[in-house]
């Protein structure tokens, strides 16, 4: 009876959200007796193979998979932490702050390397670089830029080709975009020069990687900056016009993370999913993966993965965020 009431309350309290999802899909076996509600920023097509594998091995658990943006995930969890069992997001900083603020359940029995989790409450399961994605048609007879500085030089040399045809995240709206931008700004002043050049060429601003890649494919834009490498590679397999560039000057690599809501009604089932999540990728061949595996950390800049540590919250401070967004708008929006 308690389980039935909980389901009714969630449906009543959050009925207004029914049309707000980018995607919603249910994965279940006829034997399912428990449903986990997962709110995620990962496109369903990329995450579905993992869920299907989990349900295949855990037929008693169904998954309701709800897709939305990274910033929206943070808002929804804070507003109604009992409405979701698991949060999966590419915005490491927002997930870390949710955990730090007490929204995540500690899972003592989940086995995971210390550097890839935080206090047994937040768990990383992929390593994904930010990439520059190019429409090759715009560079016919021209060298493909391999660094931020080379991209600056290419845009300055041919402004007529790039005006209104460069895309990047609107970091005021995108949690992942804000994470990538703040991390880039800490690494090099080249980031700000690049933003100014892009702003001077009327850059287009996007919510997410998928929309940027769509516009790259149809020619609306010819360069997209800080696109998720995993999304770009998945699309590039069928769109040969696209080329993915991992900048040679300095890399920015995030780890996709998951947490269990402290208010979940299904802690045991949620823990089973998290343990499956952090081990599934490592047991696949490269050809079988739709998301990249979690790579061991490497010293130096060869694989500069953003660390899962309190420093992630630096730019979430209200004053620092306001200052960063003001500088970003001055450089990129320029109006």
C-alpha positions in Angstrom: 0.0 0.0 0.0 2.8 2.4 0.9 4.4 1.9 -2.6 1.1 2.6 -4.3 0.6 5.8 -2.4 4.1 7.1 -3.2 3.5 6.6 -6.9 0.2 8.4 -6.8 1.7 11.4 -4.9 4.6 11.7 -7.4 2.1 11.7 -10.3 -0.1 14.3 -8.7 2.6 16.6 -7.4 4.6 16.6 -10.6 1.9 16.3 -13.3 2.8 19.8 -14.5 6.1 18.4 -15.6 4.7 15.8 -17.9 5.4 17.7 -21.1 8.7 19.2 -20.0 11.0 16.3 -20.8 13.3 16.2 -23.8 12.6 12.5 -23.8 10.9 9.9 -21.5 11.1 6.2 -21.9 10.2 3.2 -19.7 12.3 0.0 -19.8 10.8 -3.0 -18.1 10.4 -6.7 -18.0 7.1 -8.4 -17.3 8.5 -9.6 -14.0 9.2 -6.0 -12.7 8.0 -5.2 -9.2 10.0 -2.0 -8.6 10.5 1.1 -10.7 13.5 3.4 -10.5 13.0 6.9 -11.8 16.2 8.3 -13.3 16.6 11.9 -14.3 19.5 12.4 -16.7 21.2 14.7 -19.2 22.4 11.9 -21.3 20.5 11.3 -24.6 18.4 8.2 -24.4 20.0 6.6 -27.5 23.4 6.7 -25.8 22.2 5.5 -22.4 19.6 2.9 -23.6 22.0 0.0 -24.2 23.2 0.3 -20.6 19.7 0.4 -19.2 18.6 -2.6 -21.4 21.6 -4.6 -20.1 20.7 -3.8 -16.5 17.0 -4.7 -16.9 18.1 -7.9 -18.7 20.1 -8.9 -15.6 17.6 -7.4 -13.1 14.2 -8.3 -14.4 12.5 -7.3 -11.1 13.5 -3.6 -11.6 12.0 -1.3 -14.3 13.5 2.0 -15.3 11.7 5.2 -16.1 14.3 7.4 -17.9 13.7 11.1 -18.1 16.0 13.4 -20.1 16.5 17.1 -19.5 19.3 19.7 -19.3 22.0 19.7 -16.6 20.8 22.9 -14.9 17.2 21.7 -14.9 18.3 18.5 -13.2 19.8 20.5 -10.4 16.7 22.6 -10.0 14.3 19.6 -10.0 16.3 17.6 -7.5 16.5 20.6 -5.1 12.8 21.3 -5.5 11.6 17.7 -5.1 14.3 15.2 -4.1 11.7 12.5 -3.5 10.5 12.6 -7.1 13.6 10.8 -8.5 15.7 7.9 -7.4 18.9 8.6 -9.4 20.5 11.6 -11.0 22.9 11.2 -13.9 24.6 14.4 -15.2 27.6 15.6 -17.2 27.7 18.8 -15.0 30.2 17.5 -12.4 30.1 20.7 -10.4 26.3 20.8 -10.0 26.3 17.1 -9.0 29.1 17.7 -6.5 27.2 20.6 -4.9 24.1 18.5 -4.7 26.1 15.9 -2.9 27.8 18.4 -0.6 24.4 19.9 0.2 23.1 16.6 1.5 20.9 15.5 -1.4 22.8 12.2 -2.1 22.6 8.9 -0.3 25.8 7.3 0.9 26.3 3.8 -0.6 28.9 2.1 1.5 28.7 -1.2 -0.5 29.5 0.2 -3.9 33.1 -0.6 -4.9 34.8 2.2 -6.9 38.2 3.9 -7.0 38.6 6.7 -4.5 39.5 9.3 -7.2 36.3 8.4 -9.1 33.8 8.9 -6.3 33.2 11.4 -3.5 32.3 10.1 0.0 30.6 7.0 -1.4 27.8 9.3 -2.6 28.8 10.6 -6.0 30.2 8.2 -8.6 31.9 8.9 -11.9 31.5 6.3 -14.7 32.8 8.0 -18.0 35.6 10.2 -19.1 34.6 12.6 -21.9 36.6 15.4 -23.5 35.3 18.7 -24.7 35.9 18.9 -28.5 36.0 21.4 -31.4 33.8 19.9 -34.1 34.3 21.1 -37.7 32.1 20.9 -40.8 34.9 19.9 -43.3 33.2 21.7 -46.2 34.1 25.1 -44.6 37.8 24.1 -44.6 38.2 22.7 -48.1 41.7 23.5 -49.2 42.4 24.9 -45.7 44.2 23.3 -42.7 41.9 22.0 -39.9 42.7 24.0 -36.7 44.1 21.7 -34.0 44.3 24.1 -31.1 42.3 27.1 -29.8 45.0 29.5 -31.1 44.8 27.9 -34.6 41.0 28.3 -34.5 41.4 32.0 -33.6 43.8 32.5 -36.5 41.4 30.6 -38.9 38.4 32.8 -37.9 40.4 36.0 -38.2 41.7 35.1 -41.6 38.3 34.4 -43.1 35.6 36.2 -41.1 33.1 36.0 -44.0 33.1 32.2 -43.8 32.5 32.2 -40.0 30.2 35.1 -39.3 27.0 33.8 -37.7 28.2 30.2 -38.2 30.1 29.4 -35.0 28.3 27.7 -32.1 29.0 27.1 -28.5 27.0 26.7 -25.2 25.0 29.4 -23.7 26.7 29.1 -20.3 23.9 31.1 -18.6 21.6 28.2 -19.3 23.7 25.1 -19.7 25.3 23.6 -16.6 27.8 21.6 -18.6 28.6 24.6 -20.8 29.3 26.6 -17.6 31.6 23.9 -16.3 33.6 23.6 -19.5 33.9 27.4 -19.8 35.1 28.0 -16.2 37.6 25.1 -16.4 38.9 26.5 -19.7 39.3 30.0 -18.2 41.4 28.6 -15.4 43.8 26.9 -17.9 44.7 29.7 -20.3 43.9 33.3 -21.3 43.5 31.9 -24.8 39.9 31.0 -23.8 39.0 34.7 -23.4 40.7 35.7 -26.7 38.7 32.9 -28.4 35.4 34.1 -26.8 36.1 37.7 -28.0 36.8 36.6 -31.6 33.7 34.3 -31.6 31.6 37.2 -30.1 32.8 39.6 -32.8 31.6 37.0 -35.4 28.1 36.8 -34.0 28.4 33.3 -32.5 25.2 31.3 -32.0 24.5 30.0 -28.5 23.0 26.6 -27.7 21.6 24.6 -24.9 23.3 21.3 -25.7 25.7 19.3 -27.8 23.0 17.6 -29.8 21.6 20.8 -31.2 25.0 22.1 -32.1 25.8 18.8 -34.0 22.5 19.0 -35.8 23.3 22.5 -37.0 26.8 21.4 -38.0 25.5 18.6 -40.1 23.0 20.8 -42.0 25.5 23.6 -42.5 23.9 26.2 -40.3 27.2 26.5 -38.4 30.6 25.3 -39.5 32.4 25.2 -36.1 31.1 24.2 -32.7 33.3 24.8 -29.6 33.3 22.6 -26.4 31.0 20.0 -27.8 30.9 16.7 -25.8 33.4 14.4 -27.6 31.2 11.3 -27.0 28.2 12.9 -28.8 30.4 14.2 -31.7 32.1 10.8 -32.2 28.7 9.0 -32.2 27.4 11.3 -34.9 30.6 11.4 -36.9 30.3 7.7 -37.6 27.3 8.4 -39.9 28.2 12.0 -40.9 31.5 12.0 -42.7 31.3 15.7 -43.2 32.1 16.2 -39.5 35.6 16.1 -37.9 36.2 16.0 -34.2 39.2 17.8 -32.9 40.6 17.4 -29.3 42.5 20.7 -28.8 46.3 20.1 -28.6 47.0 23.1 -26.4 45.2 21.9 -23.3 42.4 19.3 -22.9 39.3 19.6 -20.8 37.8 16.3 -19.9 34.8 15.8 -17.6 33.6 12.7 -15.8 29.8 11.9 -16.1 28.5 11.2 -12.6 25.6 9.6 -10.9 24.1 9.9 -7.4 21.2 8.3 -5.5 18.7 10.7 -4.0 18.7 10.7 -0.2 14.9 10.7 -0.4 14.6 7.6 -2.6 12.0 5.0 -1.6 14.1 2.3 -3.3 17.6 2.5 -1.9 18.5 -1.2 -2.4 17.4 -1.2 -6.1 19.2 2.1 -6.7 22.4 0.8 -5.2 22.2 -2.2 -7.5 21.9 0.2 -10.5 24.9 2.3 -9.4 27.1 -0.7 -8.9 26.1 -2.0 -12.3 26.7 1.5 -13.8 30.3 1.8 -12.6 31.3 -1.7 -13.7 29.3 -2.1 -17.0 31.5 0.2 -19.2 34.8 -1.5 -18.1 33.5 -4.9 -19.2 32.7 -3.9 -22.8 34.9 -3.8 -25.9 35.3 -0.4 -27.6 32.9 -1.4 -30.4 30.1 -2.2 -27.9 30.2 1.1 -26.0 27.9 4.0 -26.7 29.6 6.1 -24.0 33.4 6.2 -23.3 34.8 4.3 -20.3 36.2 5.8 -17.2 39.9 6.2 -17.8 42.5 6.1 -15.0 43.9 9.5 -14.2 47.2 10.4 -15.7 49.6 12.9 -14.3 50.3 16.1 -16.4 48.2 17.4 -19.2 48.0 14.2 -21.3 44.7 13.4 -19.8 43.7 16.5 -17.8 40.4 15.2 -16.3 38.5 17.6 -14.0 39.0 16.2 -10.5 36.1 15.2 -8.3 36.9 17.5 -5.4 35.6 20.6 -3.6 37.4 23.0 -5.9 34.6 22.1 -8.4 32.3 24.4 -6.5 34.5 27.5 -6.8 32.6 29.0 -9.7 29.2 28.1 -8.2 29.7 30.8 -5.6 27.2 33.5 -6.3 29.7 36.4 -6.6 32.2 34.4 -8.7 29.4 33.2 -11.0 28.0 36.7 -11.4 31.5 38.0 -12.2 32.3 35.2 -14.7 29.0 35.5 -16.5 29.5 39.3 -16.8 32.9 38.8 -18.4 31.6 36.1 -20.6 28.7 38.3 -21.8 31.1 41.2 -22.5 33.3 38.9 -24.6 30.8 36.7 -26.4 27.4 38.5 -26.5 28.8 42.0 -27.1 25.5 43.9 -26.9 
